[in-house]
Amino acid sequence: MSDDRYESAVRELRIAKDEAAVAAEDFYEKNWPFQTDDISVQYGELQFTAVVMLAEFEQFAQQGGTKRSR
């Protein structure tokens, strides 16, 4: 992967990661205390998505750093 494509992919993943974290935080602030189990489940799903996006971002960034250092 060229450096430009790698940097573009990192930037896109960073944006997705940040947006997922903000969405979970906003949902929490707007709905706390959770009045129903459904709202609690929705928050859990948003948190899970944010964690997955963070893991994907970190994994991709580490792979790119390893490839470029070779």
Phi, psi and omega in degrees: 000132179291158181300321180296316179294320179298311181299322178295316179295319178298316180299316179296318178294322178298317179297314180297319178298312181295319179295322178295318179295318179295319179299317179295317180295316178298316179300316180299311182297324182281335188244000181278136356284145182292125184272337182225161176296326180299317178295320178297319178295317179300318179296318178300321178293320177296318177298316180299316179299318179297319179294318179297315180297321177297315180296317179296318179298311181297318180296314180296316180297320179293319180297318180294322178293324178291316181296321183285338181274353181287000000 
